[in-house]
């Protein structure tokens, strides 16, 4: 059994809507394929495998993936539209996702989008997605050109956490783009940095003290957090260099140990580091289809020098637990 927790779809109506924008991000039609101009130096095509669900199913068959947990695959959410328009498009994207899940029973699970235009409307949309049977939400590492620990965002994240629903934290276009002038800088460096800094800010905000059981899945094997855990712990403790530390109930290592990560990774040594630092109970199979080398993820997991029981946790056990999919998995 394989449950892919990081695989994307795109709402075609939303992409077309971006074509009416006068500033970035916007979409353009190029040779019959929509291209999303995300930022200067970063253009993302709307691949057939992200819009055509039948092609997604074919890819799942090739990868021997049983269930795909779909999230909206652009490095920003409807929040970029702002205010009421953001909230309305979040609803439309979620309605499109609910239709896909209904049309292909047993194959897809939904992670909802949030507009963050109005806090109360966003909370209401969280509740609506829960009623629709969604398993969690995709949240971006920064939202509406603001850091994720802004008070209005924390209120929504707190609500999700108290409902027991999972959050998949996906990188967004970094707020600080100095030096990020091409996709070869954005994707390998800018994205993991933006994810990691906002995860640490969420921890330092006290969110995990308020909601100790928050289920936060950090994309792309946790950004740089597994590799830099020792450094983060060292410089999060009081010292002459760090005289003012956040008022948290526990040392930061306690909160880092509560994070979950997906396996979107292209290097066995990096995956092994993640397995040793995070542990098999905190890793979930994810491919990032149709981006990057999604096809190598399974090969790397098979190469991982770990007990077979750990592999089963990574492939499906942890996803079943975090996303409450045990009953669905039994029927596949």
C-alpha positions in Angstrom: 0.0 0.0 0.0 1.3 3.5 -1.0 -0.3 6.7 0.0 1.2 9.7 -1.7 0.7 12.8 0.6 2.4 15.3 -1.7 0.9 15.2 -5.2 -0.7 18.1 -7.0 -3.7 19.0 -9.1 -4.5 22.5 -10.5 -7.9 24.1 -10.8 -8.0 25.1 -14.5 -10.5 27.9 -13.8 -8.2 29.5 -11.3 -5.3 29.3 -13.7 -7.4 31.0 -16.4 -8.4 33.6 -13.9 -4.8 34.5 -13.3 -4.5 35.4 -16.9 -6.5 38.6 -16.2 -4.0 40.0 -13.8 -1.8 42.9 -14.8 1.0 42.0 -12.4 2.8 38.8 -11.3 1.7 36.2 -10.6 -0.3 35.7 -13.7 -0.9 33.0 -16.4 -0.3 33.1 -20.1 -1.2 30.6 -22.8 1.9 29.3 -24.6 1.5 26.7 -27.4 -1.7 25.4 -25.9 -0.2 25.0 -22.4 -0.8 27.5 -19.6 2.3 28.8 -18.0 2.1 30.5 -14.6 4.5 33.4 -14.3 5.1 33.2 -10.5 7.9 35.7 -10.1 10.7 37.1 -12.1 12.8 34.1 -13.1 10.2 31.5 -12.1 7.6 30.2 -14.6 5.7 26.9 -13.9 3.9 25.1 -16.7 0.5 23.6 -16.1 1.5 20.1 -17.0 -1.2 17.7 -18.4 -0.5 15.4 -15.4 -1.6 18.2 -13.0 -4.8 19.2 -14.8 -5.9 15.9 -16.5 -6.9 13.5 -13.7 -6.9 10.6 -16.1 -3.2 11.2 -16.7 -2.7 11.5 -13.0 -4.2 8.1 -12.6 -1.9 6.6 -15.2 1.1 8.0 -13.4 -0.2 6.6 -10.1 -0.3 3.2 -11.8 3.2 3.5 -13.1 4.4 4.4 -9.6 2.3 1.8 -7.9 0.6 4.5 -5.8 -2.7 3.4 -4.4 -4.1 6.7 -3.0 -3.1 10.3 -3.9 -3.6 13.1 -1.4 -4.3 16.0 -3.7 -3.3 19.6 -3.0 -3.4 22.6 -5.3 0.0 22.7 -7.0 1.2 26.3 -7.5 3.7 27.9 -5.1 1.0 30.2 -3.8 -2.6 29.9 -2.9 -5.8 31.9 -3.6 -4.6 34.2 -0.8 -2.6 36.3 -3.3 -5.9 37.7 -4.6 -6.7 39.3 -1.3 -9.9 39.9 0.7 -13.2 38.5 -0.5 -11.9 37.4 -3.8 -9.3 35.1 -2.1 -12.0 33.5 0.1 -14.3 32.9 -2.9 -11.6 31.3 -5.0 -10.6 29.1 -2.1 -14.2 27.8 -2.1 -14.2 27.3 -5.8 -10.8 25.4 -5.7 -12.1 23.2 -2.9 -15.4 22.5 -4.8 -13.3 21.4 -7.8 -11.2 19.1 -5.5 -14.3 17.7 -3.9 -15.7 16.8 -7.3 -12.5 15.0 -8.2 -12.6 12.9 -5.0 -16.3 12.1 -5.6 -15.7 11.1 -9.3 -12.9 8.7 -8.4 -13.9 7.0 -5.2 -11.0 5.3 -3.3 -8.3 6.9 -5.4 -8.0 10.5 -4.1 -8.0 12.3 -0.8 -8.3 16.1 -0.4 -6.1 18.8 1.2 -8.1 22.0 1.1 -7.1 25.5 0.2 -7.6 28.5 2.4 -8.1 32.1 1.2 -7.1 33.9 4.4 -8.9 37.0 3.1 -11.1 37.2 6.2 -10.3 35.2 9.3 -13.9 34.2 10.1 -14.6 33.2 6.5 -11.4 31.2 6.4 -12.4 29.4 9.6 -15.8 28.8 8.1 -14.2 27.3 5.0 -12.1 25.0 7.2 -15.3 23.7 8.8 -17.0 23.3 5.4 -14.0 21.3 4.1 -14.3 19.1 7.1 -17.9 18.5 6.3 -16.9 17.6 2.7 -14.7 14.9 4.1 -11.3 16.5 3.5 -8.4 15.1 5.5 -6.5 18.4 6.0 -5.2 21.5 4.4 -2.4 22.8 2.3 -0.9 25.9 3.8 1.9 27.9 2.2 5.1 29.0 4.0 4.1 32.6 3.6 0.7 34.0 2.9 -0.5 37.2 1.3 3.1 38.5 1.3 3.2 38.1 5.1 4.9 35.7 7.4 2.9 32.7 8.5 3.0 33.6 12.2 0.9 36.7 11.6 -1.9 36.7 14.2 -4.7 36.4 11.6 -3.1 33.3 10.2 -2.4 31.8 13.6 -6.1 31.9 14.4 -6.9 29.7 11.4 -4.0 27.3 12.0 -5.0 27.0 15.7 -8.6 26.1 14.6 -7.3 23.4 12.2 -5.1 22.0 14.9 -7.9 21.8 17.5 -10.1 20.0 15.0 -7.3 17.3 14.7 -6.8 17.9 11.0 -3.4 17.9 9.3 -1.6 20.7 7.7 0.8 20.1 4.8 3.2 23.1 4.8 4.3 23.8 1.2 6.9 26.4 0.2 5.7 29.6 -1.3 7.7 32.2 -3.3 10.1 33.6 -0.7 9.3 37.1 0.5 13.0 37.9 0.3 14.0 37.3 -3.3 17.4 39.0 -3.2 19.7 36.7 -5.2 16.8 34.5 -6.4 16.9 35.3 -10.1 16.2 32.0 -11.7 14.3 28.7 -11.2 17.7 27.0 -10.5 17.9 29.2 -7.4 14.3 29.5 -6.4 13.5 25.7 -6.4 16.6 24.2 -4.7 17.4 27.0 -2.2 14.7 29.6 -1.9 11.8 27.2 -1.3 13.5 25.1 1.5 14.7 28.2 3.2 11.2 29.9 3.2 9.6 26.7 4.5 12.2 26.2 7.3 12.2 29.8 8.6 8.4 29.9 8.8 8.3 26.5 10.6 10.6 27.9 13.2 8.6 31.1 13.5 5.4 29.0 14.0 7.2 27.1 16.8 8.5 30.4 18.4 5.0 31.9 18.2 3.8 29.4 20.8 1.4 27.6 18.5 2.6 24.2 19.5 2.1 25.1 23.2 -1.4 26.1 22.4 -2.2 23.1 20.3 0.3 20.3 21.4 -1.2 17.8 19.0 -0.8 20.0 15.9 -0.1 17.7 12.9 2.3 19.7 10.7 3.8 17.9 7.7 6.7 19.9 6.3 7.3 19.4 2.6 10.5 18.3 0.9 11.9 16.3 3.8 11.4 19.2 6.1 13.4 21.8 4.2 16.7 22.2 5.9 15.4 21.4 9.4 16.6 17.7 9.7 20.1 18.7 8.5 20.4 21.7 10.8 18.6 20.4 13.9 21.8 20.6 16.0 22.4 24.2 15.0 18.8 25.2 15.5 18.9 23.6 19.0 22.2 25.3 19.9 21.1 28.8 18.9 17.6 28.5 20.3 18.9 28.1 23.9 19.9 31.2 26.0 23.6 32.1 25.6 25.7 35.3 25.3 24.9 35.2 21.5 21.2 34.6 22.0 20.2 36.6 25.1 16.5 36.8 24.3 14.8 33.5 23.5 11.1 32.9 22.9 9.0 32.0 26.0 8.2 28.4 25.3 7.2 25.6 27.6 10.0 23.2 26.3 13.4 23.4 24.5 13.0 23.8 20.8 14.1 20.2 20.2 10.8 19.1 21.7 8.9 20.9 19.0 11.2 19.8 16.2 10.5 16.2 17.3 6.8 16.7 16.8 7.1 17.7 13.1 6.3 15.4 10.2 8.0 15.4 6.8 7.3 14.0 3.4 9.8 12.1 1.3 10.2 14.5 -1.7 13.9 14.1 -2.0 16.4 13.2 -4.7 19.4 12.0 -2.7 19.7 8.8 -0.6 22.1 10.4 1.9 19.6 13.2 2.6 16.7 10.7 3.0 18.9 8.7 5.4 19.7 11.8 7.4 16.0 12.6 7.6 15.2 9.0 8.7 17.8 9.1 11.5 16.9 12.6 12.8 13.1 12.6 12.4 12.5 8.9 12.8 10.2 6.5 10.7 7.1 7.5 12.7 7.4 11.0 11.3 8.0 10.4 7.6 5.3 10.1 4.9 5.6 9.0 1.3 5.3 11.9 -1.0 6.5 12.4 -4.6 5.6 16.0 -5.7 4.1 14.6 -8.9 4.3 15.9 -11.6 7.3 18.1 -10.6 11.0 17.2 -10.2 12.1 13.6 -10.3 8.9 12.2 -8.7 9.7 8.8 -10.1 12.8 8.3 -8.0 11.2 8.6 -4.6 10.2 5.0 -4.4 13.7 3.9 -5.5 15.2 5.9 -2.6 12.8 4.5 0.0 13.6 1.0 -1.2 17.4 1.8 -0.9 16.9 3.1 2.7 18.8 0.8 5.1 15.9 0.4 7.5 13.6 -2.3 8.8 10.7 -3.3 6.5 8.3 -2.1 9.2 9.7 1.4 8.9 9.1 1.3 5.2 5.5 0.4 5.7 5.1 3.3 8.1 6.5 5.6 5.5 4.5 4.2 2.6 1.1 4.2 4.3 1.0 3.7 8.1 1.7 7.3 9.1 -0.6 8.7 6.5 -3.4 6.5 7.6 -3.0 7.7 11.2 -2.4 11.4 10.5 -5.1 11.8 7.9 -7.5 9.3 9.4 -7.4 7.1 6.3 -7.5 3.6 7.9 -11.0 2.8 6.7 -10.2 4.0 3.1 -7.0 2.1 3.0 -8.8 -1.2 3.9 -11.1 -0.8 0.9 -8.3 -0.3 -1.6 
